[in-house]
């Protein structure tokens, strides 16, 4: 009986330590948690999953990310502190074009670099710039020969926009 009381007391103490306060600030999101959220939006099975630290290196600030390799497409998803980086279309020095799209009331940016024959197949980013953070998905695998809104990216653009606007993708998670 004493053991049962200790277990109940430990549970009450643990609940009191985490509880609702943790939801306010939370803890940093992990690449594993990002990958799990991605899989809820992408109807493909990844062949490989790895951490992706491009934004951390480029921005000099912790920006958790994950890269998922599928049969025909690669997605890298990152959550970063808001910045004025060209990687999120803060200026037009990195992409050939950045266009705004509405997704269920959220303004999402679709950005791309077109194919460079014999060099680079091109790249597409889908970006949600929020208050205090940027969420981006980097798409590689299709030759970007035109506006990606008209191309088969391997994952429907609508699913990618739903992914970047998923409120669980945040620097902190409860």
C-alpha positions, 0 to 999 in steps of 0.5 A: 500500500505504501508503494501505491501511495508513492506511485500516485504521489510521484504521478501528481508531482510529475503532472504538476511540474509539466502540466499546462505551463509547459504548453505556454513555452514548451520545449524545443521541437525535435527532428523526430517530431517534425518527421512524424508531423510530415508523415501525417501530411505526406502519403508516401513511405520514406526510405531514409530520414535524417536531421537537416541543419542547413538553416542552423548553419546558414542563419547561425541560430538553432533551426531544427529540421529533418530530411525525408528521402522518398522514392521520387522526391526529397523533402526537408522540413525546418522550423527557424526563428524569423529572419531576413534570410533569402532562404525564406524569400525575405529578398529576391536574391536566392530564388528565381521567383517568390509568389504568395498563395492563400491556404485556408486563410494563411499566406504561404510563399511558393519559391523556386529556382528553375532547372539549370541544364547539366547542372541543377534540376532546380528547387522548390520551397514552400514557406509559412512566415509566422510571428517569430518563426518561419516554417519551410519545406524544401522540395527536390526531385522534379526538374523545375522547368516552369512555375511549380504550381503547375508541375507534379512535385511528387507531393501535391502542393496543397499537401505541402501548404497544409504541412507548413501551416500545421501549427504543431510545427513550431520552435517549441512544442508542449 
